[in-house]
Amino acid sequence: MAFHNSGDPVAALANEKGWVGKVNLVSNADGYTCSQAGVPAARLTIYQSNTHEGWTLTYDTNTQITSGVNAFQWLLSNKKP
């Protein structure tokens, strides 16, 4: 999971898209490649905001990041294969 603000003035959204694509074997971000795709596939959530700060929304326990779960629930539901 990756999270980014659409209008982040500090870090370009294109960079985040490149790294997520790299993990999913879709791109060659910054000249690096992964030897195998991530499982589950990396996902990018893009918030509509023109600030750099997105972690407050991401880590708010009321924010559902996927399938009705918050970031903490999602993290705890995954384990290394």
N, C-alpha and C positions, 0 to 999 in steps of 0.2 A: 504494500500500500504506500502510496505517495500522495502528498497533499500540497497544493500550490495555489496562490492567489493569481487570478487572471492578469491583473495589472501590477504585479510586484515590481517596484522600482529598484530593488536590490539584486534579485536573482531572476534571470530570464526564464519564462515559462518554457521556451524552446529547449533549454538545457534539461529541465525536468522531464520533458517528453522524450528527449534523447536517451536519458538514463533508463527510464521505464521501458522504452523500446529495446534497449540493449539487453536488459534482463529477460525480455520476452523473445530475444533473438530476432528482432525486427530491424534493429539499427546497429551501427558501429559508432557509438557515442565516444567522442574524443579519441578515436583511434583504438579503443579497447573493445574487445568482444568477450562474451561469456561462452564457456565451453558447452553449456546446456541451458535450456530454458528453465526459468523458475517454475516451481510447482507449489502452490497454485500460481497462475500467471500474475505478474505485477499489475496493479491497477492504479490509475491516477485520478484523484478527485480534484477538480478545479473549482475553487470558490470564486465568486464574482466580487472581487475587492481590489482596490488599488493601493493596498498596503503590503508590507512585508510580513506582518504578524498574522499567522493563520493557526497557530497552535492552540489558542484559547478555544476556538470553535472545534477543532479536531479533538481535543482532549476533554471537552465538556461531556459529562456522562449523559446528557440529554440529547446529544448529537448522534444520530444513527448513521454510521459510516457505510454499512452494508447489511442487507438482510435483517434489518431490525435490531442490530447490535451496535454498541458504542465501541470506541477504539480499544478500551481495556478488555471488553468481552471478546472482541475479535482476536486480540493478541493472545489471550489465555486459551482460546479455542484451537490454536495452531501448535503443532509440534514438528520437530525435525523428523523426516521419514527415516 
